[in-house]
Amino acid sequence: MQYIQFDIQCTQAEQVEFALAYLSELPFEAFEERDTELIAWVQETLWDSGADREMARICKEHKWSFTFKTIEDVNWNKAWEDNFEPVRIGSLAIIRAPFHKKEAGFEYDVMIQPRMSFGTGHHATTKMMIESIHELELKGKSVLDFGCGTGILAIFAAIKGADPVSGIDNEPPAVENSLENVLLNPVKPIDFTGETLEEINNRKGPFDVILGNIQLNVLRDHAPILLESLVSGGILLASGVLAQNADLLIDHYVNYQLEWLETKEESGWSCIIFRKI
């Protein structure tokens, strides 16, 4: 199988994460951030004229340049492992792989086996979510990780005492990786599945806390079922939203009895905290 590799040159390092957010809507299979450059790969058979026009439009609008070339198939998981570095969140937590040595000076030590799933902790949204989860009293609370990726957020909630903890994702490799990562950490089993939000809510909801580090349109479109899936007074942590779009989500959720409590921002991204009225 052949892939097309795109090298996107941004004008500033801060724009690389924006580029990742915009381009994640296209059929890319993997990304790698390098200073002011974003490397993106897509299967050659999945790249059509529509994707080509949208790629050109996005880059022109943001004044990014790009080049591309065709390459042979890549062992993505090996590439992920080879380039994975520990994530250090102040003195609060370190997110590391089994092949990294344990480091002193962190309150929490979270371990994951890096795969291709989104959510290794390097993104600003994951960092803000970890910090926000830490601020919650979770002992004995039910938690749902909506779009679990590698399962980091659910695992950290379990480390903080949440029980029971569940996670859902519509990508089977993400569910598999999350189940793998639970076994690397001293927590109770976590119910990771490929169910929809409606299905998990019918089976295990409503929840005390829902974690949604996912795209804006997904958070917006699922507002009714998110509300239904929360207990009265329950907390929703929503991230994966560009800071410039935070008010769009806040204004939308006001119509669904979700009270805005706080917005955190870092590197152009936001983490928004809501409570069900």
N, C-alpha and C positions, 0 to 999 in steps of 0.2 A: 504494500500500500504506500502511495506517495502522499506527501504533505506539502503545503505551501507555508513557508515561513515569512512572516512580515516583521520588519524592523521599523518601529514607529519612533521617530525622533521628536521629543517634546522640547519646548523652549526652556522649561524649568523642571527641576526634580519633583516639585509639588504637583505637577500636572500628570505625572505618570499614573497615579491612582485614579485620576479623573478619566484618563484614557482607558484604563482597564474597565471602569464602570460603563462608559459609553460603548465600548467595543464588545462587552460581554453579551450584548443583545445579538451579536452576529454569531455564526456557527463555529467559533473558535473552540478548540479542544483543550488548549493549555496556554498559559501566559507565564512570562518571567520578567520581573522588574529589574532594571539595571540603571541606576542613577537617573539620567534624563531620557532613558530609552525603555520602551516596552517591546518585548519579543512575543509574538503570537503565532500559534500554529493551528492550521485547519486542514482537514482531509481535502484533498484536491477535488474529490467527487462531490463535496458538499458546498463548494464555492461556485456560485453562479453570478450572472450579470447583476442581479438585484443586490446581492451582498457587495459586489464590487462597487456599484454606484453609491451605496450607503457608506462604505469605507471611505471613499473619496470625499463624500459630502462632510462626514464628521471631521476628517483631518483638515479639510479646507476651512471649515468653520472655526476650528481652534488653532489654525496655523501650525499644524503638525505636518511633518514630511514623513514619507515612508518608502521603503524599498521592499522587494519580495523576491523569493527564489524557491525553487522546487527541491525538496530533499526526500530521502528515503525514510521508511518507517523508523520510529524512535522508541526505545524502551522507556516510556514516560515515567514509570515508577522508579526506575534506576536513576533517571535524571532528577526526579524530585528528591530522592534520598541524597544524591551527591551534592545538591545545592541547598539543602535544608539546614538552616542555622537556628540555634535556640532563640526563642523570643523571651525577652526580659521586660517585665512590666514593673518598672521601679523596683522596690524591694518586696512587692506584693506577691508576684508569681513568676515562675519560669516555665515555659512550655518547651519541652525538649523531646528528642527521639531516644529510643533505647540505646543507640550507639553513642550518645553524648554522655560525658561524665556528669555526675551529680554535682551541683554547685551550692555552696553555702550562701547564706545571706538573703534567702527568699522564704516568705511565709508559707507559700504553697508551691509544690512541685508537681506539675501536670505533664504526663507523658503521652505522646501520640506517635504512631508509626506513620510518617508522611507518605501520603498517596496523592492522587490527582484531585481529590475533593477540595472544594473551597473551604477555607476556615482554618488554616494552619496557625493563625494567631498573628501573622505579620501585618495584617491589614489593620488600619486605625479603628475600624468599626469593631473588630473582635476585641481589641484592647479596651475600648470604652465599655463594651458589654461585660467583660471580665470585671472591670472596676465597679460597674453598676451592680452586678450580681453580688459582689463582695459587700456592698452597702446594705443589702436586703437581709432581713431575718428569715432564713429559709428552713430552719430545723423543723422537720415534720411537715413541711409544705409540699404540695404536689406541683410539679413543674413540667412544662412541655417546651421542648426545643423545636420550633417550627422552621424547618429547613436546616437540619442539623449539620450538614457538611461532614466534617471529621468528628463531630460529637464533642468538641472542646467545651462548649457552653454547658451542655447537659452534664458532662463529667465534672466540671467545676462546681455546678449547682449541687451535685451529689456530694462532692467533697465538703461543701459548706453545710451539709446536713439535710438537704432536700430529700423527701421520700414520700411517695414514689416519684421517679423521674422517667419521662418518656421523650422520644425524639422521632420526628418523621422527616423524610426526604423523598422526592420523586425520582432521585437518581439511585438505582440499585448499588453502584459502587460506593456511594456515600454511606448507605446503610451498612454495607459490609465493613467498611473501614471504621465506622463508629462502633460497631460490635467488637471489632478487633481491639480498638483503643480502650474500651471499658476494661478489658482483661489486663491492661497495663497499669491500672490505677487501683488503689485500695478503696473501692466503692462497691455498693450493692449493685446487682444487675440492673441495667437500664433497658427499658423497652423501646428499642430502635426498630422502626418498621417503615415500609413504603406506603403506609395508609395515607388517605387524604385527611385534611383537618376535620371534616365532617365525621369521618369514620373513627378517628382516634377519640374525638369528643364523645361520640355515642358509646364508645367502649369504656373510656376511662375518665372523661371529663365530668363536670367542668373543673378547671385547674386554678390553683391559687396564683400561679405566675406563668406567663407565656413569654418565651424569648424568641424574638423574630429578627435575626440578622440576615435580611433578605432584601430583594429589590423593592423599590418604592411601589411599582405597579402591583406587585403581589400583596404587599401590605394594604394597599388601598382597596384592591378588589376583594380581599377577604375580610373586610371590616365587619360585616354582619356575623359571619361565623366565628370570628375572633371574639366578638362581644359575647356571643352565645357560649363560647368555650371558657369564659372566665367566670369565677364566682363573684358575687357582689363584693366590691372592695378589692378585687383582684388586680394584680399589677401586670402591665404589658411593657416590656422593654423592646423598642423598635429601633433598629439600626439598618445599615446598608443604604442609607439615604444621604444624598449630597446635602450639605448645609444649606445651600441656596434653595433646596426644595423642602426643607423641614416644615415650613409654614403650610405648605400644600397638604401634607399629611395631617398636621394638627387641625387645620380648618375642616378637613374631611371627617376626622374622627369625632369632632364635636357633635356631629349629627348622629353618632352611634353611642351616646352616653359614656364616652371615654373622656375623662378629665385629664387635661394636660398638667403635668407636675413640674417637669424640668427638661431642658435640652442641653446636652453637652456637645461640644464641637472640638474636633481635632483634625488637622491636615485636610480641611475642606469637607469633612464628613460629620454627620450628626448621630447622636444616640438620644432618643426621645423616650421619656418615661410617662406612661399613662396609668390611670386608675379607673376601674369600672365604677360608675356612680351607682 
